Amino acid sequence: MTTPSRLPGPYGPPDSGANLADILERVLDKGIVIAGDIRINLLDIELLTIKLRLVVASVERAKEMGIDWWEDDPSLSSGARRRELAEENERLRQRVAALEADSA
């Protein structure tokens, strides 16, 4: 016996029981990309270009797409912060060792 899907059909009637949680679940599962460019020109001279890219997806879906920048950002990831501190610590140890070797 199969259970009916909780998600509404793409063209179902508005009273089909779709709510915000169902829509959000679908968007996060599939992912959505919104892209746009803003250009400001004055007398055919480009003064400013802004490229906007927005990806809305679950963490798992983003990783499947190869998007994982937050894992290496020290302001967002404690693991990245620890790696950054460990690398800085190693660089300082090497500098101290080099200074001690020069002074001996």
Secondary structure, 3 states (H helix, E strand, C coil): CCCCCCCCCCCCCCCCCCCHHHHHHHHHHHCEEEEEEEEEEECCEEEEEEEEEEEECCHHHHHHCCCCHHHHCCCCCHHHHHHHHHHHHHHHHHHHHHHHHHHC
